[in-house]
């Protein structure tokens, strides 16, 4: 009887070790068997996928790179220089669209909170443009607007590019005096519909 008990105990230990080994190997196996699916198989469209992106996190990370480290200097009138932040524009159409307007609002809030500077929302679409290479062009009209209407030294200008499975965001801090880019930050939000191993497909997003 003692021999039988010993053999049973040995088998139990061996089984536990085997199960532990299988558990630790599940993730690598799932990755090896990972299968990509279309968004439709997850019951989603590209618009749905974009809506699932944590835009607050994405734009907060961008703002941290755009914001200057030191406090903003006051001008002669004793007021703090503000940032001009227009709505973000699509690099292909050069217009904001609903997505650009939404991201513009979040970018203004994020820059205000992270940079701790006043933010002004103004209509500068006629003065701030992008050429085919993506460079910023500032007209003399914008410089006159800066001098006469409100104190501002920099603009924070964002663009976005929607692709099949990702959203690319680029934000620049640009001098209104000379169009010099003093800071630039970019992030990509990816989405995927995939099934690990033999499971059902599921949707996920990530920010890089």
N, C-alpha and C positions, 0 to 999 in steps of 0.2 A: 504494500500500500504506500509505503514511504517512497519507493521508486516511482510509482505512478504519479504521486503528488509532485515529485521533483521534475518529472518530465512535463507535467501540466504547467508548472511554474515557468519552466524554461521556454515552453511554447508561447506562454503569455507574454514574456519579456521580448521574445523574438518578434511576435506580432506587433507589440507596441512600438518597437524600433522600426519595423517595416512601415507602419502607419505614419510614424513621425517623418520618415524619409519621404513618403508619398506626399505628405502635407507640405513639406518644404519645397517639393518639386512642382507643385501645382502652378505657381506663378510663372516659372520659366516655360513650362509646357503650354500654358495658356498664351504666352507671348509668341511661342513658336507656331501655335495653331491659330493665331489671331487673324481673323478674316474681315476685310473692309466691305462695307455695304453702302449702298446709296442712301442719301438722307430720307428718301421716300420709304425705305424699309424700316426706318425708325419713326415713320409717320410725321416727318418734318420737311419744311421747305428751307431754302437758304435764308429767307427772311426770319423764319422761326429760329434758325441756328444763330443768327446775329443777335436776336433778341435774348438768347440765353447767355451771351457773353457778359461777364462782370465788368461793365464799362467803367464803373467807379474805381475798381482796382486798377484797370489798365491805365486810365488817365491820371490816377494818383501816382503811379510809378513814373509816368512820363513827366509829371509836374515836378517831382523831386529832382530830376535831372535838369529841368529848365530853370528852376528857381535859383536865384543868386544866393550865395552863402551869407553875405553881409546884409544888414538892414538897408533899406532904400534911403538915399539921402534926400533931405528936404530941399526944395528950391527956394529962391529968394523970397517968395511970398509966404513961406512957412508951411506949404502944403506938400504932401508926399507925392512923388511922381507915380503915375498910374501906368498899368499895362492896358493896351488896347487888345482885345481878343475878339475877333470876328468869328462867325460860324465856320466850322471846318468844311473844306470843299473836297469833292471827288476829283482825283487827279486826272480822270479821263474826260469828265464833262466840265470841270472847273466851276461847278455850282454845288451848293450845300446839299440840297435834297433833304428829306425828312431825317435821314440818319445824321447828316452833317449838322443840322440845327440842334438835334438832341445831344450830340457829342459836344457841340459848342457850348451848350448850357452847362454840361458836366465839367468841361475843361475850365470854364470861368470859375465855377464853384471850387474846383480842385486847386487851381492856381491861387485863388483868394485865400484858401485855408492853408495851403502848404507854403506859399511864398510870403504870406502875410503882407500883401500889398493891395492897394485899391485896384479894382478892375473896372474898365469902362467898356460897355457894349455899344458900339457905334456902327453905322452903316458905312463901310469902307470898301464895298465890293467893286466900286468904280475906280478905286485908287490902288488896291492891292490885287495883283494878278499873278498868274503863273504862266511861264512860257512852256514850250514843249519839253524842255529839259528839266522842268520842275523848279527853276530858279524864281525867286521872288522879285517882283518889279514894283517899286513904289514911285508914284507920280509926284510932281510938285504940289498937286492939290492936297495930297495927304499931309505934306510937310506944312503947308499953310494952315490946314485944319488943326494940326498939332499945336502950332504956335498961337492961334487965335481963339480956339474954342475951349481947349482944356490942356493942362500940363501932362505931357506923356513923353517918355524917351524911347520906349520899346513897344513893339507889338509881338504878341505870341500867336503865331499862325500855324494852324494844323491842317493837314491833308490826310485823306484816307483812300485806300484802294481795296475794293471788294474783289476777291477771286473765288475760285470754285470751293475751296475748303479753308480759306483764311481771310482775315481782315488785317491789313497793314496800316498802321497809323504813324505818321511822321509829324513832329511838332518842332517849330523853330522859334527862337527868340531873336528878333530882328531889330536893329537900330533904326529909328525913324529918320535919323539924320543922314546916314550914309548907306543904308540897306545892308550893313554888315551883319552877318549871322554870328551871334555871340554864344549860342547854345543850340544844340539839336539833340533830339531824343526820338527813338523809334521803338515800337512794340508790335508784335504779331499775335493775334488771337486765332488759334486753330480750332476747328471742330471736326468730329468724326462720328460715324455710325459704324460700330464694329461689334463682333461677337468673339469673346475670349473662349478658347476651347470649343466645346459643342453647345454653348449656351445661346440664348436669344440675343439678337443685336440690341445694343444700347447706345445712347448718345452721350457724348462728353465734350468738354471744351478745355483749352489750356492757353495760358498766356506766356509768351517768351519775349 
